[in-house]
Amino acid sequence: MKFDPENIRIRLTLVDPEEWEPLDLYFKFIDTPLSKQWFKEMNRIKQGPHSIRESSLKTNSNSSNITSQQCLSTLQKLVKKINLFYDQIIDYPIDIEEETLNYLHECYEKYGVRLDKHLREKWWDTAYKNIPPDSPFAKRWPGINFDEDMHQSFIYLNEWIHKSETFLTDKNNSPHDSPSGVVTYSLNPRTDFNLTEDDYLNLVKFPHFGDFCLGYNTLGKNLEHIVLDQDQEALDRGAIFPQETWSSEVYVYLGSWDSTVYGLVEYKKMWDSLQVTEKTGAHFGDWITNREGYLKIAEFDKDLLPKFYNTKHAMVNIDFSKYTKVKSIEFVPAYQLAKTGEKRIPRWKEIPKNEGKVIERIEGNYSVITWVLNNACTYDCRYCPDMLHNGPNTRWSWEQISPFLDEVFRQYPGSIRFSLSGGEPTVSPFFPELVRKISKKGGFTGITTNLTRSIRYIKENFGYLKYAACSFHPSMVFNKKIDDEYDFIEKVKIGSEYTYMPVRVMMDPEYWDQTVKFIEELKNETDTHISLVYIQNQYGASPKKICDISYTSEQIQYILDFDWNTSAKKPIKSKINTTASPAEMATVIYENGDIERINDSQPLINAGETRFFDYTCFIGKESLFINYDGSIKKGNCAVGGVVGNIENFEEIDWFDVKRPIRCDIGWCQCGADVPISKRSPK
């Protein structure tokens, strides 16, 4: 997509995480060099490895649910946690007054600058070689390993600083005659660029509703912050650092004009109280000369403005407080304006309500490497996208794959499990070599298969597998008018001599009665574990609905109530040590204190418990996703973008790959991603 202000729009999607209801806002670019450069930079960041650095929506009503004590106690807990490892002790906050919040924000900004420096220098790539593990320097930041918990504490510290500021603003009774909000959004890696003289022409000190602006970065205070902080000492000694750079951080004003006027009046009072004009010669209101304000690059699309803002009465028409999070910022064609339902691209994917318990965190037990070996399949199910079964078998030779596999083992030492899928993974020409080498190097392999390969093939290769998850697709079996379901059961029985053979039954409503009958036969004929799978009408990250699928309430209840978790016999002809890997995939800790050790993610997915939006997730650190085209991502969900390719795996920045991300999808429905370690934002 090329930069074309007339034919593209910025789509900022807010979301209500509880109801998973979206609110799309559209902005039109102002045709300036700065706008074009930001457009190019955002595209560059999203095409490579990235993560959400900050994502907040502050409104004049969403702070009413928090108290000053809650703000203070949360800030205190975060500072205490940071000080356990951080080398520059942060003073313990005793209030949430403006001076305290400014100090904490300066600590956060300073950490960001120091972190960026260490990342550029690739500190953690070699620190473990240069610092003895028993050295005091190993136990304080930056240390020998990147401390994800401390880093996330800094992220949450910044969020709670903003929440506390919003609380103070509301407490001071600024005139909010209509609902309003402010969006702040930025991605890692954050980038900064020097401002040109022409760029300063985009400065606006007091934005109007829908002004879409960029943030900036400075190590000291500019004039605006000196005034806002009432920093008389900095003004008197001339310690003013004008804004000289812009960053990819986004600031969007969704407030009313009355709030803007109020802010202008209050700012003038603060300006006069410091005698800024008398002491510096700067003139109030000359924002461009003074380098004050935000860098405006877009504004709310005028065709949609009346729905959100009453220009005649200068009032906001919608209460943004329901939409407490930013889902995404995308570039879309102008014809996508206000498109909903099937016409929205990507289609907004509905998610189930949580019918179970709320997960506080998950502790993964091993690394999971998901590898889509091909996009060729012996089936062509109507709910599977064409790209997964109508493509070539593979574009790689074993000579290319083998050294890449060695690198994966170097990066993920310890207990490592490969999850191979497709297409149909067993038709890959190097499948036999791959499973044997993984076994030889001490890893474990599981596959997802439709079990259409011959019994001879099963006997020759399944002994090298930890498990073979056998997917039963009713539409592909019952339509053949032969007893394929009995052939499937026979292969499960024979395969169980070589590996564990759990069965995943696709619950196709069009073949419901036949499928239920098959399940009973499977239960009678085998001792295998059986899980039932909801069929999604919009597969994975597919942008459109693929087929029409709907369940009756009785069918939904059947799936939720189903439980067939048997104790399968140990495979007597296995060629691997089946007891060497952890017994459970992960440990799940719930908010109510319950603890559950799981071997199968599907029941959690079916119950809607895997709603991990805004959770900190350790995909990349504990997982990797390798697609059939050779592209490499952190996880099956594709959150965090593409991090490399099989062809150039030597160039992958593995530290960046292993940096935790903040989840921006509503429902984790992949059995390989669910058991990866996660932390609730609460």
LORO-858192 format. One record per residue (C-alpha): residue number from 0; x, y, z. Coordinates in steps of 0.001 Angstrom, whole numbers. Layout:
   i       u       v       w
 NUM       X       Y       Z
...
! end
This chain:
   i       u       v       w
   0       0       0       0
   1    1415    3351   -1072
   2     999    6639     765
   3   -2110    8193    -772
   4   -3988   10570    1569
   5   -7091   10596    -624
   6   -7507    6837    -893
   7   -6253    5391    2389
   8   -7336    5895    5982
   9   -5924    5176    9411
  10   -8266    2815   11258
  11   -7892    2936   15024
  12   -9926     189   16683
  13  -10944     530   20316
  14  -12357   -2500   22078
  15  -14455   -3439   25049
  16  -12484   -6486   26288
  17  -15410   -7928   28255
  18  -18014   -7930   25485
  19  -15387   -7973   22712
  20  -17177   -5138   20985
  21  -15152   -2963   18590
  22  -15339     737   17828
  23  -13589    1706   14579
  24  -12363    5301   14233
  25  -11103    6540   10859
  26   -8612    9333   10226
  27   -7511   11003    7011
  28   -3835   11842    6507
  29   -2690   15414    6088
  30    -440   15420    3033
  31    2915   16359    4578
  32    6413   14839    4496
  33    6066   14025    8212
  34    2835   12073    7630
  35    4420   10137    4796
  36    7505    9284    6847
  37    5401    8015    9774
  38    3302    5902    7375
  39    6443    4269    5993
  40    7915    3737    9457
  41    4775    2087   10853
  42    4648    -268    7870
  43    8314   -1133    8391
  44    7814   -1878   12096
  45    4736   -4045   11531
  46    6432   -6111    8832
  47    9194   -7141   11240
  48    9305   -8305   14851
  49    7352   -5921   17059
  50    5335   -5714   20237
  51    3011   -3239   21916
  52    4981    -776   24009
  53    2032    1214   25286
  54   -1688    1023   24607
  55   -4020    3152   26694
  56   -7295    4999   26463
  57   -7787    7604   29161
  58  -11274    9049   29464
  59  -12896   11512   31809
  60  -15182    8779   33117
  61  -13177    5552   33246
  62  -11230    6705   36303
  63  -14402    6822   38388
  64  -13983    3137   39188
  65  -10621    3606   40881
  66   -9669    5309   44112
  67   -6635    7291   45178
  68   -5679    4456   47528
  69   -5840    1941   44681
  70   -3608    4155   42548
  71   -1091    4611   45366
  72    -976     970   46465
  73    -508    -215   42869
  74    2319    2267   42261
  75    3964    1175   45521
  76    3772   -2516   44608
  77    5262   -1870   41180
  78    8110     265   42531
  79    8869   -2376   45160
  80    8976   -5079   42488
  81   11219   -2995   40202
  82   13652   -2221   43024
  83   14278   -5942   43587
  84   16469   -6004   40468
  85   16867   -2465   39115
  86   20256    -898   39772
  87   18905    2647   40302
  88   16595    2536   43294
  89   13314    4416   42761
  90   11978    6367   45752
  91    8939    4736   47329
  92    5861    6865   46544
  93    3836    8080   49530
  94    1190    9996   47567
  95     -93   10481   44014
  96     402   14213   43811
  97    1692   15789   40609
  98    5311   16041   41796
  99    5387   12328   42669
 100    3888   11285   39344
 101    6323   13508   37421
 102    9241   11901   39279
 103    8004    8387   38537
 104    7474    9250   34878
 105   11039   10594   34647
 106   12275    7279   36112
 107   10263    5403   33498
 108   11592    7559   30642
 109   15165    7173   31900
 110   14736    3396   32005
 111   13477    3505   28419
 112   16559    5411   27262
 113   18899    3016   29087
 114   17028     -16   27768
 115   17225    1212   24168
 116   20973    1721   24556
 117   21507   -1812   25866
 118   19337   -3285   23131
 119   21294   -1450   20428
 120   24534   -2695   21934
 121   23090   -6268   22182
 122   24124   -6377   25843
 123   22322   -9619   26700
 124   23823  -11487   23749
 125   27212  -11619   25475
 126   26640  -10603   29115
 127   26509  -14223   30293
 128   30024  -14703   28866
 129   31503  -11601   30508
 130   29838  -11623   33945
 131   30241  -14599   36335
 132   26828  -15871   37484
 133   27810  -15435   41162
 134   28928  -11827   40634
 135   26878   -9008   42251
 136   26598   -7485   38756
 137   24706  -10578   37609
 138   22064   -9955   40249
 139   21360   -6284   39393
 140   20100   -4720   36182
 141   21122   -5038   33402
 142   22451   -8400   34640
 143   23238  -11394   32468
 144   19645  -12092   31411
 145   16876   -9766   30320
 146   14431   -9538   33248
 147   10939   -9767   31727
 148    9129   -9313   35048
 149   10947   -6090   35861
 150   10418   -4791   32331
 151    6679   -5483   32488
 152    6543   -3790   35884
 153    7948    -650   34258
 154    5287    -875   31523
 155    2515   -1194   34104
 156    4097    1596   36168
 157    3694    3926   33198
 158      54    2863   32754
 159    -762    3493   36398
 160     964    6864   36296
 161   -1478    7779   33511
 162   -4435    6364   35465
 163   -3402    8362   38516
 164   -3074   11518   36425
 165   -6585   10958   35066
 166   -7881   10457   38601
 167   -6308   13736   39676
 168   -7753   15561   36685
 169  -11263   14350   37521
 170  -10778   15188   41201
 171   -9874   18753   40282
 172  -13285   19117   38611
 173  -12273   20257   35148
 174  -15481   20930   33179
 175  -16308   17717   31331
 176  -19725   18565   29916
 177  -19396   15730   27416
 178  -17471   12443   27403
 179  -13929   12584   26079
 180  -10807   10480   25784
 181   -7128   10425   24856
 182   -5450    7514   23086
 183   -1748    6759   23487
 184    -274    3948   21411
 185    3252    2900   20512
 186    5125    -179   19360
 187    8513   -1706   20036
 188   10964   -1097   18559
 189   10332    2593   19204
 190   12105    4828   16706
 191   12991    8507   16851
 192   13711   10896   13979
 193   15107   14396   13861
 194   12585   17123   13146
 195   13035   19465   10195
 196   11964   23106   10192
 197    8993   22211    8001
 198    7913   19525   10484
 199    7392   22154   13181
 200    4592   23635   11067
 201    2531   20587   12119
 202    2630   21560   15804
 203    -671   22005   17626
 204    -628   22830   21332
 205   -4332   22331   22036
 206   -5727   19734   19623
 207   -9324   19516   18465
 208  -11488   16412   18509
 209  -10014   13755   16233
 210   -6546   15253   15861
 211   -4129   12376   15256
 212    -653   13347   16455
 213    2824   11936   17025
 214    4762   11856   20242
 215    8266   13083   20796
 216   11286   12143   22812
 217   13601   14384   24781
 218   15956   13641   27656
 219   15137   16916   29403
 220   12092   19118   29786
 221   10872   21315   26979
 222    9141   24608   27730
 223    5698   23016   27815
 224    6667   20508   30496
 225    8422   23140   32574
 226    5166   25121   32580
 227    2982   22092   33311
 228    5302   20920   36102
 229    5670   24480   37402
 230    9419   23884   37474
 231   10648   27320   38524
 232   14193   26108   39155
 233   14613   24727   35622
 234   13212   27930   34125
 235   15506   30156   36177
 236   18646   28305   35111
 237   17551   28082   31492
 238   17403   24275   31466
 239   14963   24182   28552
 240   15370   21398   25991
 241   13317   22131   22877
 242   11659   19255   21075
 243   14075   18121   18351
 244   12823   14608   17494
 245    9560   12851   16743
 246    8751    9231   17492
 247    6367    6616   16139
 248    4279    6978   19308
 249     694    8064   18616
 250   -1458   10543   20545
 251   -5125   10956   19548
 252   -7371   13568   21140
 253  -11041   12623   21472
 254  -12123   15473   23712
 255  -14597   18321   23416
 256  -13835   21966   22703
 257  -14850   22994   26235
 258  -12036   20830   27603
 259   -9638   22396   25099
 260  -10642   25930   26140
 261  -10368   24998   29800
 262   -6880   23611   29177
 263   -5854   26776   27348
 264   -7040   29017   30209
 265   -5323   26887   32834
 266   -2095   26768   30820
 267   -2107   30575   30548
 268   -2429   30831   34340
 269     544   28491   34828
 270    2565   30377   32198
 271    1948   33701   33949
 272    2657   32319   37412
 273    6172   31376   36260
 274    6637   34717   34449
 275    7792   32809   31371
 276    7576   35776   28976
 277    9459   38056   31342
 278   12244   35563   31966
 279   12664   33987   28515
 280   11153   36403   26012
 281    8894   33621   24741
 282    5409   34739   23735
 283    2361   32834   24892
 284     557   31183   21991
 285    3540   31109   19635
 286    3598   27323   19771
 287    5778   26768   16722
 288    8544   29136   17819
 289    8373   27797   21375
 290    8379   24193   20133
 291    5275   23379   22200
 292    2567   20877   21427
 293    1912   17771   19357
 294    2788   16951   15763
 295    -480   16569   13888
 296    -421   14197   10896
 297   -4110   13292   10432
 298   -7608   14308   11457
 299  -10923   12562   11972
 300  -12591   11653    8686
 301  -15173   14379    8020
 302  -17754   11991    6542
 303  -17953   10109    9846
 304  -17415   13045   12202
 305  -21129   13829   12871
 306  -21639   10371   14391
 307  -19006   11054   17032
 308  -18868   14826   17432
 309  -21443   17640   17332
 310  -19541   20528   15795
 311  -22404   22995   16342
 312  -22441   22465   20103
 313  -18775   21343   20381
 314  -19835   18154   22167
 315  -18641   14545   21978
 316  -21560   12254   21091
 317  -20226    8957   22401
 318  -18924    7780   25760
 319  -15540    6195   25032
 320  -15102    4812   28544
 321  -16692    1486   27560
 322  -13820     851   25158
 323  -10997     587   27626
 324   -8277    -694   25299
 325   -6744     -54   21886
 326   -6990   -3161   19710
 327   -4972   -1993   16712
 328   -3969     756   14311
 329   -4129    -232   10642
 330   -3993    1358    7196
 331   -7056     506    5103
 332   -8507    1606    1755
 333  -10904    4559    1989
 334  -13757    2366     782
 335  -13532     492    4095
 336  -14957    3528    5918
 337  -17539    2402    8480
 338  -17745   -1112    7022
 339  -19053   -3663    9507
 340  -20034   -7316    9553
 341  -19076   -9350    6495
 342  -17950   -6209    4637
 343  -15292   -5262    7172
 344  -11799   -6516    6275
 345  -10594   -8210    8303
 346  -13991   -9367    9515
 347  -14396   -8729   13230
 348  -14060  -12144   14810
 349  -16539  -12817   17575
 350  -15361  -14822   20560
 351  -17247  -16959   23088
 352  -18083  -15848   26579
 353  -16069  -17372   29379
 354  -18176  -20280   30646
 355  -15470  -21341   33086
 356  -12996  -19566   35364
 357  -10668  -16600   34841
 358   -7028  -17554   34330
 359   -4505  -15492   36277
 360   -1388  -17022   34754
 361     -31  -20071   32978
 362    3361  -21652   33636
 363    4630  -23535   30576
 364    6754  -26618   31079
 365    8724  -26677   27834
 366    9418  -24904   24565
 367    7008  -25566   21707
 368    8080  -25306   18071
 369    5086  -25349   15730
 370    6042  -26187   12176
 371    3604  -26125    9265
 372    5560  -28399    6941
 373    3438  -27851    3846
 374     158  -26549    2468
 375    -801  -29738     674
 376   -3410  -32071    2123
 377   -5292  -35228    1245
 378   -8504  -33495    2413
 379  -10226  -30256    1354
 380  -12538  -29455    4275
 381  -14926  -26540    3678
 382  -13846  -24825    6943
 383  -10146  -24918    6037
 384   -8724  -22052    3944
 385   -7580  -23025     451
 386   -4034  -21911    1224
 387   -3623  -24858    3626
 388   -4596  -27659    1265
 389   -4248  -26480   -2345
 390    -559  -25608   -2352
 391    2735  -27362   -3117
 392    4018  -30020    -793
 393    7182  -28156     137
 394    9710  -25679   -1214
 395   12574  -26896     983
 396   15076  -29702     698
 397   16344  -31676    3673
 398   19784  -30129    3073
 399   18258  -26695    3791
 400   16161  -27829    6726
 401   18841  -29764    8640
 402   21142  -26793    9543
 403   18126  -24654   10442
 404   16987  -27389   12819
 405   20424  -27338   14486
 406   20028  -23583   15106
 407   16587  -24078   16665
 408   18060  -26558   19142
 409   20827  -24068   19993
 410   18312  -21334   20713
 411   15895  -23482   22710
 412   17964  -25740   24982
 413   16305  -27963   27532
 414   12971  -29657   27045
 415   11727  -28871   23541
 416    8664  -30200   21759
 417    7959  -29944   18044
 418    4371  -29777   16864
 419    4217  -30622   13161
 420    1176  -29837   11054
 421     126  -28824    7558
 422   -1686  -29353    5252
 423    -995  -32953    6074
 424    2526  -33146    7584
 425    3035  -36851    6884
 426    3075  -36265    3101
 427    6158  -34024    3447
 428    9094  -35689    1656
 429   11477  -35073    4571
 430    9046  -36030    7370
 431   10890  -39311    8161
 432   14311  -37595    8352
 433   12917  -34724   10438
 434   11284  -36830   13169
 435   14349  -39048   13435
 436   16777  -36135   13805
 437   14582  -34417   16398
 438   14518  -37635   18399
 439   18293  -38073   18068
 440   18938  -34531   19350
 441   16776  -35096   22421
 442   13611  -33320   21357
 443   10087  -34657   21154
 444    7710  -34545   18217
 445    3960  -34452   18064
 446    1905  -34174   14909
 447   -1606  -33281   13863
 448   -2697  -35715   11170
 449   -5856  -36823    9405
 450   -4499  -40382    9526
 451   -4861  -41054    5805
 452   -1364  -42499    5406
 453   -1039  -46262    5165
 454    -683  -48611    8112
 455    2802  -49462    6821
 456    3798  -45773    6969
 457    2434  -45526   10509
 458    4486  -48536   11624
 459    7680  -47143   10038
 460    7505  -43585   11418
 461    5113  -43141   14351
 462    7510  -44779   16791
 463    9576  -41573   16684
 464    6638  -39453   17858
 465    5659  -38400   21355
 466    2070  -38272   20135
 467     -13  -38153   16960
 468   -3128  -36027   17409
 469   -5572  -37612   14986
 470   -8126  -35197   13548
 471  -11381  -36786   12482
 472  -13181  -34745    9805
 473  -16739  -36100    9344
 474  -17400  -34443    5981
 475  -14306  -36088    4466
 476  -15132  -39541    5878
 477  -18897  -39948    5758
 478  -19168  -38608    2196
 479  -17025  -41416     773
 480  -19750  -44037    1258
 481  -17241  -46558    2555
 482  -16379  -47603    6086
 483  -13553  -45098    6454
 484  -14514  -44455   10077
 485  -13613  -48074   10869
 486  -10354  -47720    8937
 487   -9651  -44622   11075
 488  -10339  -46546   14291
 489   -8134  -49430   13153
 490   -5243  -47039   12484
 491   -5704  -45494   15933
 492   -5468  -48944   17498
 493   -2341  -49920   15517
 494    -698  -46504   15942
 495   -1224  -46719   19722
 496    1399  -49471   19805
 497    3971  -46922   18600
 498    2881  -43607   20168
 499      32  -41875   21992
 500   -2887  -41338   19618
 501   -5371  -38804   21041
 502   -8301  -38092   18737
 503   -9673  -34619   18013
 504  -13167  -34855   16551
 505  -14292  -31920   14413
 506  -17905  -31426   15516
 507  -19501  -30660   12168
 508  -23199  -29769   12677
 509  -24048  -31121    9216
 510  -22975  -34618   10288
 511  -23900  -34389   13948
 512  -25731  -37682   14471
 513  -23173  -39702   12516
 514  -20347  -38047   14438
 515  -21895  -38770   17839
 516  -22322  -42410   16786
 517  -18663  -42517   15687
 518  -17559  -41126   19063
 519  -19355  -43945   20874
 520  -17698  -46529   18608
 521  -14304  -44941   19219
 522  -14877  -45077   22989
 523  -15822  -48762   22790
 524  -12980  -49822   20478
 525  -10020  -47871   21946
 526   -8708  -46421   25190
 527   -7532  -43206   23516
 528   -8164  -39686   24806
 529  -10937  -37906   22877
 530  -11505  -34156   22654
 531  -14239  -32377   20744
 532  -13464  -29310   18645
 533  -15723  -26398   17771
 534  -15393  -25664   14068
 535  -14685  -21983   13479
 536  -16309  -20209   10558
 537  -13257  -17953   10353
 538  -10081  -20017   10545
 539   -7243  -18589   12649
 540   -6079  -15227   11339
 541   -8131  -15488    8151
 542   -9549  -12021    7326
 543  -12903  -13369    6097
 544  -15501  -15911    7107
 545  -14830  -19157    5269
 546  -18105  -21003    5768
 547  -21381  -20911    7703
 548  -21261  -22893   10926
 549  -23851  -22748   13695
 550  -24623  -24952   16671
 551  -27834  -25518   18571
 552  -27820  -24944   22321
 553  -28055  -28732   22826
 554  -24988  -29306   20627
 555  -23012  -26656   22493
 556  -23921  -28262   25808
 557  -22873  -31695   24501
 558  -19418  -30319   23631
 559  -19026  -28538   26977
 560  -20105  -31583   28987
 561  -17993  -34104   27090
 562  -15124  -35615   29068
 563  -13271  -38702   27900
 564   -9800  -38541   29378
 565   -8646  -42131   29673
 566   -5336  -43542   30845
 567   -3883  -44730   27564
 568   -1475  -47641   27639
 569    2219  -46999   27158
 570    3223  -47553   23495
 571    5117  -50849   23546
 572    6864  -50275   20195
 573    7936  -46680   20764
 574   11488  -45810   19694
 575   11802  -42845   22093
 576   11944  -42393   25858
 577    8300  -41482   26489
 578    8936  -40547   30140
 579   11774  -38067   29574
 580    9595  -35026   28800
 581    7388  -33224   31371
 582    4194  -35090   32118
 583    2005  -31997   31696
 584    2093  -29283   29065
 585    1507  -26491   31554
 586     181  -25456   34947
 587   -2849  -23155   34973
 588   -3409  -20850   37963
 589   -6873  -19282   38235
 590   -7865  -16019   39913
 591   -9835  -17938   42552
 592   -6690  -19851   43572
 593   -7466  -23116   41778
 594   -4502  -24847   40143
 595   -4818  -27276   37235
 596   -2163  -29212   35344
 597   -3144  -29760   31750
 598   -2216  -32069   28904
 599   -4966  -30865   26584
 600   -5793  -27214   25900
 601   -9063  -27904   24084
 602  -11364  -27951   27157
 603  -10049  -24508   28181
 604  -10596  -23216   24647
 605  -14112  -24681   24453
 606  -15059  -23074   27787
 607  -13874  -19646   26615
 608  -11242  -19484   29363
 609   -8451  -18577   26934
 610   -9439  -14927   26518
 611   -5919  -13523   26916
 612   -6288  -10031   25441
 613   -3782   -7653   27117
 614   -2005  -10531   28915
 615    1787  -10656   28825
 616    2644  -13725   26764
 617    5986  -15486   26379
 618    5588  -16665   22793
 619    8977  -16370   21170
 620   10742  -17122   24422
 621    8975  -20469   24838
 622    7707  -21015   21311
 623    8304  -20525   17611
 624    6016  -20812   14599
 625    7474  -21826   11219
 626    5093  -21466    8292
 627    5023  -23509    5086
 628    6483  -20530    3149
 629    9506  -20422    5491
 630    8432  -17318    7415
 631    9048  -17481   11159
 632    6870  -15924   13852
 633    6786  -16045   17630
 634    3599  -18096   17838
 635     713  -19524   15854
 636   -1340  -16395   16544
 637    1174  -14266   14555
 638    1189  -11583   17270
 639    4531   -9800   17051
 640    4898  -10161   13284
 641    7424  -12019   11156
 642   10818  -12378   12857
 643   12771  -14141   10102
 644   12816  -16833    7438
 645   14336  -20271    6989
 646   16398  -18930    4088
 647   18143  -16296    6232
 648   17883  -17796    9721
 649   21488  -16750   10448
 650   20303  -13099   10489
 651   17524  -13548   13060
 652   17758  -11323   16153
 653   16974  -13993   18716
 654   16930  -11568   21625
 655   14126   -9653   19921
 656   12316  -12905   19167
 657   12361  -13890   22841
 658   11091  -10567   24183
 659    7605  -11059   25753
 660    4649   -9482   23987
 661    1283   -8102   25016
 662   -1540  -10121   23475
 663   -3798   -8153   21125
 664   -6217  -10899   20099
 665   -9418  -11694   21926
 666   -9377  -15463   22130
 667   -6411  -17838   22051
 668   -7736  -20891   20210
 669   -4557  -22696   19227
 670   -3661  -25717   21322
 671      72  -24984   20901
 672    -130  -21324   22036
 673   -2391  -21801   25062
 674     185  -23652   27265
 675    2846  -20967   26744
 676    3516  -18960   29938
 677    1234  -15945   30370
 678     474  -13263   32958
 679   -2790  -11417   33501
 680   -2482   -7593   33482
 681   -4262   -7627   36844
! end
